[in-house]
Amino acid sequence: MGRTPASPKKVSQTGAAVEKIRSRIIDLTIPPGSRIDEPLLLKEFQLGRTPAREAINQLAAEGFVKILPNRGGTFVRKLDLAEIGEIVVAHQLVENNLAQLCRLDDETLADDLERIQSAYRVEVDNRRYLNITALNEQFHMRMNQSIGNSFFHDFAQSTHRHVRRLLVYLYTLESALPEQQEEQFELNVRQHDRIIEAVRAKDREKLTEVLPEHAGATQDRLVRLLQSKTVAPFPVKLRPLVLPGN
């Protein structure tokens, strides 16, 4: 006898809650290291106990929260230098592999990227950080979708979600340095344009140059920001990965 499927209402409530909580973690409204538990979800997000528990479990599976019984609760994942270093490494790995595996024979890919890029420019101009990171994720995940490998897709999506939180953190700090931020956003837009050009031209060599460079720009942005604020330099210096056979 098969299992009774979950009701659409229950699934919808939990899914919507996860999306909302995840967004608040990404945009730092719920700060790194802060406690997030069932009473908070019941009161602030109007969830029942079962959906609240399911939301916490899903966010834990995504790596946004950690359930720590010895500390008596669930906590938002920290965003310290060690954590940032792990995100940077994963991001560069994803983008290096994407450059090698992206399907350049996907006939709608370049047009889809152009459409996302147009929306991205608008959000950059308006400095809507959460939307900027959402469209950046959409841009890169559209390329990942072309590969057709569900395992790689899931890893890439998880990585980009955590990159989003790092980027919001960087953008927030950069807001005190508007000229520097403007320069960095202009660089991001130019790099996206170069990615689109490479995809449209089906130029694998160019793509394997610009995608790792684009991923490395996140770390460069962080280093420059920390140096501008006379903070201790970022301790990890990474270079684009060279895959076997290249």
C-alpha positions as CSV (number, residue, x, y, z in Angstrom):
1,M,0.0,0.0,0.0
2,G,1.5,3.3,-1.1
3,R,2.1,6.3,1.2
4,T,-0.5,9.0,1.3
5,P,1.0,12.1,-0.5
6,A,1.4,15.3,1.4
7,S,-1.4,17.8,0.9
8,P,-0.6,20.6,-1.6
9,K,-1.4,23.2,1.1
10,K,1.2,21.7,3.5
11,V,3.9,21.5,0.9
12,S,3.1,25.0,-0.3
13,Q,3.3,26.4,3.2
14,T,6.6,24.8,4.0
15,G,8.1,25.6,0.6
16,A,7.0,29.3,0.8
17,A,8.4,29.5,4.3
18,V,11.8,28.0,3.3
19,E,12.0,30.5,0.4
20,K,11.2,33.4,2.7
21,I,13.6,32.4,5.5
22,R,16.4,31.5,3.0
23,S,16.0,35.0,1.5
24,R,16.3,36.6,4.9
25,I,19.4,34.6,5.7
26,I,20.9,35.5,2.3
27,D,20.2,39.3,2.7
28,L,21.5,39.1,6.3
29,T,18.2,40.2,7.9
30,I,18.6,37.1,9.9
31,P,22.3,37.5,10.8
32,P,25.0,34.8,10.6
33,G,25.3,32.9,13.9
34,S,21.9,33.9,15.2
35,R,19.5,31.4,16.7
36,I,16.5,30.3,14.6
37,D,14.0,27.9,16.2
38,E,10.4,26.7,16.1
39,P,9.0,29.5,18.4
40,L,10.5,32.1,16.1
41,L,9.0,30.4,13.0
42,L,5.7,30.0,14.6
43,K,5.4,33.6,15.7
44,E,7.2,35.5,12.9
45,F,6.4,33.3,9.9
46,Q,3.0,32.0,11.0
47,L,3.9,28.4,10.6
48,G,2.5,25.4,12.3
49,R,4.8,23.1,14.3
50,T,5.2,20.5,11.6
51,P,5.9,23.0,8.7
52,A,8.3,24.9,11.0
53,R,10.2,21.7,11.8
54,E,10.3,20.7,8.1
55,A,11.5,24.2,7.1
56,I,14.4,23.9,9.6
57,N,15.3,20.5,8.3
58,Q,15.4,21.7,4.7
59,L,17.5,24.7,5.6
60,A,19.9,22.4,7.5
61,A,20.1,20.2,4.4
62,E,20.9,23.2,2.3
63,G,23.7,24.2,4.8
64,F,22.1,27.5,5.8
65,V,21.5,26.5,9.4
66,K,23.1,24.0,11.8
67,I,21.2,22.0,14.3
68,L,23.3,21.9,17.5
69,P,21.7,19.9,20.2
70,N,24.6,20.5,22.6
71,R,23.8,24.2,22.3
72,G,20.1,23.7,22.6
73,G,18.9,24.9,19.3
74,T,19.4,25.7,15.6
75,F,21.7,28.5,14.4
76,V,22.3,30.3,11.1
77,R,25.6,29.3,9.6
78,K,28.4,31.7,10.4
79,L,30.1,33.8,7.8
80,D,33.7,34.1,9.1
81,L,36.9,34.0,7.1
82,A,37.1,30.2,7.3
83,E,33.5,29.9,5.9
84,I,34.2,32.5,3.2
85,G,37.3,30.6,2.2
86,E,35.2,27.4,1.7
87,I,32.6,29.3,-0.4
88,V,35.3,30.9,-2.6
89,V,36.9,27.5,-3.3
90,A,33.6,25.9,-4.1
91,H,32.6,28.8,-6.3
92,Q,35.8,28.6,-8.3
93,L,35.5,24.9,-8.7
94,V,31.9,25.2,-10.0
95,E,32.8,27.9,-12.5
96,N,35.9,26.1,-13.8
97,N,33.9,23.0,-14.4
98,L,31.0,25.0,-16.0
99,A,33.5,26.5,-18.5
100,Q,34.4,23.0,-19.5
101,L,31.0,21.4,-19.6
102,C,28.5,24.1,-20.6
103,R,26.7,23.0,-23.8
104,L,27.5,25.6,-26.4
105,D,25.2,23.9,-28.8
106,D,22.2,25.0,-26.7
107,E,20.6,27.3,-29.3
108,T,18.5,29.3,-26.7
109,L,21.3,29.8,-24.2
110,A,22.8,33.1,-25.4
111,D,19.4,34.7,-25.8
112,D,18.3,33.5,-22.3
113,L,21.5,35.0,-20.8
114,E,20.9,38.3,-22.6
115,R,17.4,38.5,-21.1
116,I,18.7,37.8,-17.6
117,Q,21.5,40.3,-18.1
118,S,19.1,43.0,-19.0
119,A,17.2,42.5,-15.7
120,Y,20.5,42.3,-13.9
121,R,21.6,45.7,-15.1
122,V,18.4,47.3,-13.8
123,E,18.9,45.8,-10.3
124,V,22.6,46.8,-10.3
125,D,21.6,50.4,-11.2
126,N,19.1,50.4,-8.3
127,R,21.4,48.6,-5.9
128,R,18.8,46.0,-4.9
129,Y,21.3,43.6,-3.4
130,L,19.0,40.5,-3.0
131,N,17.7,40.9,-6.5
132,I,21.2,41.3,-7.9
133,T,22.3,38.1,-6.4
134,A,19.1,36.3,-7.4
135,L,19.7,37.2,-11.0
136,N,23.3,36.4,-10.9
137,E,22.4,32.9,-9.6
138,Q,19.8,32.6,-12.4
139,F,22.4,33.7,-15.0
140,H,24.9,31.0,-14.0
141,M,22.4,28.3,-13.3
142,R,21.0,28.7,-16.8
143,M,24.4,27.7,-18.1
144,N,24.5,24.8,-15.6
145,Q,21.1,23.6,-16.8
146,S,22.5,23.1,-20.3
147,I,24.9,20.4,-19.0
148,G,22.0,18.1,-18.1
149,N,23.7,16.5,-15.1
150,S,21.5,16.6,-12.0
151,F,24.3,15.9,-9.5
152,F,26.4,18.8,-10.8
153,H,23.4,21.0,-11.1
154,D,22.5,20.5,-7.4
155,F,26.1,21.2,-6.3
156,A,26.2,24.3,-8.4
157,Q,22.9,25.6,-7.1
158,S,23.9,25.0,-3.5
159,T,27.2,26.8,-4.0
160,H,25.5,29.8,-5.7
161,R,23.0,30.2,-2.9
162,H,25.9,30.5,-0.4
163,V,27.7,32.8,-2.8
164,R,24.6,35.0,-2.7
165,R,25.0,35.5,1.0
166,L,28.7,36.3,0.7
167,L,27.9,38.8,-2.1
168,V,25.2,40.6,-0.1
169,Y,27.8,40.9,2.8
170,L,30.4,42.4,0.4
171,Y,27.9,44.8,-1.2
172,T,26.8,46.0,2.2
173,L,30.3,46.7,3.3
174,E,31.1,48.3,-0.1
175,S,28.2,50.7,0.3
176,A,30.6,52.8,2.4
177,L,32.9,53.1,-0.6
178,P,30.5,54.0,-3.5
179,E,33.1,54.7,-6.1
180,Q,34.8,51.4,-5.5
181,Q,31.4,49.6,-5.5
182,E,30.5,51.3,-8.8
183,E,33.7,50.1,-10.4
184,Q,33.2,46.6,-9.1
185,F,29.6,46.4,-10.4
186,E,30.7,47.7,-13.8
187,L,33.3,44.9,-13.9
188,N,30.7,42.3,-13.1
189,V,28.4,43.6,-15.9
190,R,31.3,43.6,-18.4
191,Q,32.3,40.0,-17.4
192,H,28.7,38.8,-17.9
193,D,28.7,40.4,-21.3
194,R,32.0,38.6,-22.2
195,I,30.5,35.3,-21.1
196,I,27.4,35.9,-23.3
197,E,29.7,36.8,-26.2
198,A,31.7,33.5,-25.7
199,V,28.5,31.5,-25.6
200,R,27.0,33.1,-28.7
201,A,30.3,32.6,-30.6
202,K,30.5,29.0,-29.2
203,D,34.1,29.9,-28.2
204,R,35.1,27.4,-25.6
205,E,38.6,28.8,-25.2
206,K,37.3,32.3,-24.4
207,L,34.7,30.8,-22.0
208,T,37.4,28.9,-20.1
209,E,39.2,32.2,-19.7
210,V,36.4,34.5,-18.6
211,L,34.4,32.2,-16.3
212,P,37.3,31.4,-13.9
213,E,38.3,35.1,-14.0
214,H,34.7,36.1,-13.1
215,A,34.7,33.7,-10.2
216,G,38.0,35.0,-9.0
217,A,36.6,38.5,-9.0
218,T,34.6,37.7,-5.9
219,Q,37.7,37.0,-4.0
220,D,39.5,40.0,-5.5
221,R,36.6,42.1,-4.4
222,L,36.8,40.9,-0.9
223,V,40.6,41.4,-0.7
224,R,40.3,44.9,-2.0
225,L,37.5,45.7,0.4
226,L,39.4,44.4,3.4
227,Q,42.6,46.3,2.4
228,S,40.6,49.5,1.9
229,K,39.3,49.1,5.4
230,T,42.8,48.3,6.8
231,V,41.6,44.9,7.9
232,A,44.0,41.9,8.0
233,P,44.4,40.5,4.4
234,F,42.3,37.6,3.3
235,P,44.5,34.6,4.1
236,V,43.7,32.4,1.1
237,K,45.0,33.2,-2.4
238,L,43.4,31.1,-5.1
239,R,44.0,30.8,-8.8
240,P,41.8,29.4,-11.5
241,L,41.9,25.6,-11.4
242,V,43.5,23.8,-14.3
243,L,41.6,20.6,-15.0
244,P,43.4,17.4,-16.3
245,G,44.0,17.4,-20.0
246,N,44.1,21.2,-20.3
